[in-house]
C-alpha cells in the first residue's frame, strides 16, 4: 500500500521534474566515439519506474529506443557467475573500483597480475564475456540475448545492427585491451570471437520500460515478478548490486552514491538502470553525457527522486 501511495506522488511530480532536468542536457554531449550513437537527439529524456506489485509510472521520451552499452555488463557478469561460480570469475577479474576511465589500459600495465580491476570496466567486461559458454559465438550471443529477454519480459528484444557494426568498426581500443588480456593469459578464446559477442550484447536495443523490468528483477533479489520464481541466485544479485554501487557510474560512482545513494549502471547511449531494493526498478535515458560518461539530465532526475522520497541506502 505504501508503494502505491508513493507511486501516485511520483506520478504527480515526475512530468515537471523531467522537463526541469531536460534543460540540463545542453551541458552534455552525445557520445561520438561510436559514430552511430552520435545520431541520438541530445535533449531526449525519459524515465520508467516499475514497482513490485506491477504498478508503474512513466514520463518523458519513454518510447525512445537505445542500446544497453555498458548496462549489459551487469547481466553478463551474472550469467558468468551462474555458469562458473565466484572463484572462476574472480580469477579473471578483480573486485575493486579503478578511478580511471572505463576504457583505460593504465592499471593493466601497472599491476601484477594484469587482471582487470572489476567487471564493469571494458577490460573486465571483455574478460567476463569470454567465460560465457557455448559452441560458437552465435550460440553464446543467443544465450545472452535470451537471458536479457527473460529479464525484460520482452521476447522481441534484439540487436541494433547499425550500432553493433559501428562499434565493431571503430572498437580499436577495445581490441587493444582484448589482445593485451590474451597476451597475459586472461583470455583463452579467440579474441575476435569474444569481441563479437561483447559488441553484440552492448548493442541490444531497449526502452526505459525494458530496463525498469530488468532492474526490478534485481530489486526483488533475483525473483521474476511475473512468475514469482527465482531466476538469479540471491548471492549473485548481491554481488551485482555491490559492483553497481562501487563501479556502476564509471569514475563518478562515489559522487553518485553520495547524491543519489542507489545501485545503478549507466551506458554511453545515455541509459541508466537503477534499483530501490525491494521496491522499484528504474530505467532512464538521456543521451547527453557529462565528462564522466553519464547522462547529465538522467543523473539529475534520479537525484530529485532520491532526495524527495528518501531512497538513498546510505
C-alpha positions in Angstrom: 0.0 0.0 0.0 2.8 2.4 0.9 4.4 1.9 -2.6 1.0 2.6 -4.3 0.7 5.9 -2.4 4.3 6.9 -3.2 3.9 5.9 -6.9 0.9 8.3 -7.1 3.0 11.1 -5.6 5.8 10.3 -8.1 3.3 10.4 -11.0 2.2 13.9 -10.0 5.7 15.3 -9.7 7.6 13.4 -12.5 6.4 15.3 -15.6 7.6 18.6 -14.2 10.9 17.2 -13.0 11.6 15.6 -16.4 11.2 19.0 -18.1 13.4 20.7 -15.5 16.1 18.1 -15.8 15.8 18.1 -19.6 17.1 21.7 -19.6 20.5 20.4 -18.3 21.1 18.4 -21.5 22.7 21.4 -23.1 25.6 20.9 -20.6 26.4 17.5 -22.0 27.5 15.9 -25.3 26.2 12.8 -27.1 28.8 10.0 -27.4 30.5 10.3 -30.7 33.4 7.8 -30.5 30.9 5.2 -31.6 29.6 7.1 -34.7 26.1 5.6 -34.7 25.5 6.9 -31.2 26.2 10.5 -32.3 22.9 10.5 -34.1 20.9 10.4 -30.8 18.9 13.6 -30.1 20.7 15.4 -27.2 17.6 16.7 -25.5 15.9 13.3 -25.2 14.9 12.4 -21.6 12.6 9.6 -20.4 12.1 7.5 -17.3 10.0 4.4 -16.4 9.6 3.2 -12.8 8.1 -0.2 -12.1 7.1 -1.4 -8.6 6.9 -4.8 -7.1 3.1 -5.0 -7.3 3.0 -4.4 -11.1 2.4 -0.7 -10.9 4.3 1.8 -13.0 4.8 5.4 -13.8 6.5 6.9 -16.9 7.4 10.3 -18.1 9.2 12.0 -21.0 10.5 10.1 -24.0 9.9 6.6 -22.8 9.3 5.2 -26.3 12.8 6.2 -27.4 14.9 3.1 -28.2 18.6 3.0 -27.3 21.3 0.4 -26.9 22.3 -1.1 -23.5 26.0 -0.5 -23.9 27.7 -0.9 -20.5 24.5 -1.7 -18.7 24.7 -5.1 -20.3 27.9 -5.8 -18.3 25.8 -6.3 -15.1 23.9 -9.1 -16.7 26.8 -10.8 -18.5 28.5 -10.9 -15.1 25.5 -12.6 -13.6 25.5 -15.2 -16.5 29.2 -15.9 -15.9 28.6 -16.3 -12.2 25.7 -18.7 -12.8 27.8 -20.8 -15.1 31.1 -20.9 -13.3 30.8 -19.6 -9.8 32.7 -16.9 -8.0 36.1 -18.4 -7.8 36.4 -18.9 -11.6 35.0 -15.5 -12.4 37.2 -13.6 -9.9 40.3 -15.4 -11.1 39.9 -13.4 -14.3 38.7 -10.1 -12.9 39.0 -8.2 -9.7 36.5 -6.6 -7.3 37.8 -3.0 -6.9 37.0 0.4 -8.4 39.8 1.8 -10.6 39.4 5.6 -10.5 40.3 5.5 -14.2 38.2 5.9 -17.3 36.1 2.8 -18.3 38.3 2.1 -21.3 41.7 2.7 -19.7 44.6 0.3 -20.1 46.6 2.1 -17.4 46.1 -0.2 -14.4 46.5 -3.4 -16.5 50.1 -2.3 -17.2 50.9 -1.1 -13.7 49.7 -4.0 -11.5 50.6 -7.7 -11.4 48.9 -9.9 -12.3 47.4 -7.9 -15.2 43.9 -8.6 -14.3 41.1 -6.1 -14.9 40.1 -4.4 -11.6 36.4 -5.0 -11.9 33.8 -6.5 -14.4 32.1 -3.2 -15.2 35.1 -1.6 -17.0 35.6 -2.6 -20.6 38.6 -4.8 -20.0 36.8 -6.6 -17.2 33.6 -7.0 -19.2 35.5 -8.5 -22.1 37.2 -11.0 -19.7 33.7 -11.9 -18.3 32.2 -12.2 -21.8 34.9 -14.8 -22.6 33.7 -17.0 -19.8 30.1 -17.4 -21.2 29.9 -20.9 -22.6 28.7 -22.1 -26.0 29.9 -24.0 -29.1 30.1 -20.8 -31.2 30.0 -17.1 -30.9 26.5 -17.2 -32.3 25.3 -19.6 -29.7 26.9 -17.6 -26.9 25.4 -14.4 -28.1 22.0 -16.0 -28.4 22.2 -17.2 -24.8 22.9 -13.7 -23.6 20.1 -12.2 -25.7 17.6 -14.8 -24.4 18.6 -14.0 -20.8 18.1 -10.3 -21.5 14.7 -11.1 -23.0 13.7 -13.1 -19.9 14.7 -10.3 -17.5 12.9 -7.6 -19.6 9.8 -9.7 -20.1 10.1 -8.9 -23.7 10.7 -11.6 -26.4 11.2 -9.0 -29.1 14.5 -7.6 -27.7 17.1 -7.7 -30.5 20.4 -6.1 -31.6 20.7 -2.7 -33.2 22.8 -3.9 -36.0 23.9 -0.4 -37.1 25.2 0.3 -33.7 26.8 -3.2 -33.5 28.6 -2.6 -36.8 29.6 0.9 -35.8 31.1 -0.4 -32.5 32.9 -3.2 -34.3 34.3 -1.0 -37.0 35.7 1.6 -34.5 36.5 -0.6 -31.5 40.2 -0.2 -31.8 40.9 0.4 -28.1 38.7 -2.5 -27.1 40.7 -4.7 -29.4 43.9 -3.4 -27.8 42.5 -4.3 -24.4 41.4 -7.7 -25.5 44.7 -8.6 -27.2 46.6 -7.4 -24.1 44.4 -9.7 -22.0 45.1 -12.5 -24.4 48.8 -12.0 -24.1 48.6 -12.1 -20.3 46.6 -15.3 -20.2 43.3 -13.7 -19.0 41.6 -14.5 -22.4 41.9 -18.0 -23.6 39.5 -17.8 -26.5 39.8 -16.3 -30.0 39.9 -12.6 -29.4 37.8 -11.6 -32.4 35.1 -14.1 -31.3 35.0 -12.7 -27.8 34.8 -9.1 -29.1 32.0 -10.0 -31.5 30.0 -11.3 -28.5 30.9 -8.2 -26.5 29.9 -5.8 -29.2 26.6 -7.6 -29.7 25.5 -7.5 -26.1 26.4 -3.8 -25.8 24.2 -3.3 -28.9 21.0 -4.9 -27.6 18.2 -2.3 -28.1 15.8 -1.4 -25.3 13.5 1.2 -24.0 13.2 2.6 -20.5 10.4 0.1 -19.6 12.7 -2.8 -20.6 15.4 -1.5 -18.3 13.0 -1.0 -15.5 11.8 -4.6 -15.7 15.4 -5.9 -15.7 16.1 -3.7 -12.7 13.0 -4.9 -10.9 14.3 -8.5 -11.0 17.4 -7.2 -9.2 15.3 -5.2 -6.8 13.5 -8.4 -5.9 16.7 -10.3 -5.3 16.5 -12.3 -8.5 12.8 -13.1 -8.5 10.8 -12.9 -11.7 8.0 -10.5 -10.9 5.7 -12.4 -13.4 6.1 -15.9 -12.0 7.5 -15.4 -8.5 10.2 -17.9 -9.4 13.9 -17.3 -8.7 15.8 -16.8 -12.0 19.1 -15.4 -10.4 20.6 -16.7 -7.2 20.3 -14.0 -4.5 24.1 -14.1 -3.8 24.8 -13.1 -7.4 22.3 -10.3 -7.3 24.1 -9.1 -4.1 27.4 -9.2 -6.0 25.9 -7.3 -8.9 24.4 -4.6 -6.6 27.8 -4.0 -4.9 29.5 -3.5 -8.2 26.8 -1.2 -9.4 27.2 0.9 -6.2 31.0 1.0 -6.3 31.7 1.0 -10.1 28.4 1.3 -11.9 28.6 5.0 -12.8 32.2 4.9 -14.1 34.6 7.1 -12.1 31.7 9.2 -10.8 30.4 6.3 -8.7 31.3 7.8 -5.4 29.7 11.1 -6.3 26.5 9.2 -7.4 26.5 7.2 -4.2 26.5 10.4 -2.1 24.0 12.3 -4.2 21.6 9.5 -5.1 22.6 6.6 -3.0 21.2 3.7 -5.1 22.8 0.9 -7.1 22.9 1.9 -10.7 24.7 1.2 -14.0 25.0 3.7 -16.9 25.9 3.3 -20.5 27.3 5.7 -23.1 24.0 5.7 -25.1 22.6 7.7 -22.1 20.8 4.8 -20.4 20.8 4.3 -16.6 19.4 1.3 -14.8 18.8 1.8 -11.1 17.1 0.0 -8.3 15.4 0.8 -5.0 15.9 -2.7 -3.4 12.7 -4.4 -2.6 10.6 -1.6 -4.1 11.4 -0.3 -7.6 13.1 -1.0 -10.9 14.0 2.2 -12.8 15.0 2.8 -16.4 16.2 6.2 -17.6 17.5 7.5 -20.9 19.2 10.9 -21.6 21.9 10.7 -24.4 23.7 14.0 -23.4 26.6 12.8 -21.3 28.8 14.6 -18.8 32.6 14.3 -18.8 32.4 11.1 -16.8 30.2 9.4 -19.4 26.9 9.6 -17.5 23.6 11.1 -18.6 23.6 14.7 -17.3 19.8 15.0 -17.2 19.3 11.4 -16.1 21.5 11.7 -13.1 19.8 15.0 -12.1 16.4 13.4 -12.4 17.5 10.5 -10.1 18.9 13.0 -7.6 15.5 14.7 -7.5 13.6 11.4 -6.9 16.0 10.0 -4.3 16.1 13.2 -2.4 12.3 13.8 -2.4 11.4 10.2 -1.4 14.5 9.4 0.7 15.6 6.4 -1.3 19.3 6.6 -0.5 20.6 3.5 1.1 23.3 5.4 3.0 
